Amino acid sequence: MTWMRFAIVGALLLALLVLDDKDVAAPVVEDGRLHIEVMPARHTLVAGRAAALSQPYPTLAFVAEAGRVYRVAFDATAPHVYEVDRSTDAVVREVTEPLTAN
């Protein structure tokens, strides 16, 4: 299985807005996590800060690999996709890829 984890990062609440061009509008509750299973493949998503959903956020791309767990987190200004350790949730590596034109 390949999982996307959307979790609280400090006091920051995240919302998954778009996954693979589908509007999912999935907020994460204050003390919870949202787990979404995705197939191994290239995916795109838009995630935003729950307190500022009207702001524009970039579309992110990443390649999901079987048996891996991924998390979206913000640095000071922008979201990124990270592979994380399944047991500890520690960041293994950033996997955000540039978007390419079709």
Secondary structure as the mmCIF struct_conf table of DSSP 4:
data_model
#
loop_
_struct_conf.conf_type_id
_struct_conf.id
_struct_conf.beg_label_comp_id
_struct_conf.beg_label_asym_id
_struct_conf.beg_label_seq_id
_struct_conf.end_label_comp_id
_struct_conf.end_label_asym_id
_struct_conf.end_label_seq_id
STRN STRN1 TRP A 3 ALA A 7
STRN STRN2 VAL A 9 VAL A 9
TURN_TY1_P TURN_TY1_P1 GLY A 10 ALA A 11
STRN STRN3 LEU A 12 LEU A 12
STRN STRN4 LEU A 14 LEU A 19
TURN_TY1_P TURN_TY1_P2 ASP A 20 ASP A 21
STRN STRN5 LYS A 22 PRO A 27
TURN_TY1_P TURN_TY1_P3 GLU A 30 ASP A 31
STRN STRN6 ARG A 33 GLU A 37
BEND BEND1 PRO A 40 PRO A 40
STRN STRN7 ALA A 41 ARG A 49
HELX_RH_3T_P HELX_RH_3T_P1 ALA A 50 ALA A 52
TURN_TY1_P TURN_TY1_P4 LEU A 53 SER A 54
BEND BEND2 GLN A 55 GLN A 55
STRN STRN8 LEU A 60 ALA A 64
TURN_TY1_P TURN_TY1_P5 ALA A 66 GLY A 67
STRN STRN9 VAL A 69 PHE A 74
BEND BEND3 ALA A 76 ALA A 78
STRN STRN10 PRO A 79 VAL A 84
TURN_TY1_P TURN_TY1_P6 ARG A 86 THR A 88
STRN STRN11 VAL A 91 GLU A 94
STRN STRN12 GLU A 97 GLU A 97
#
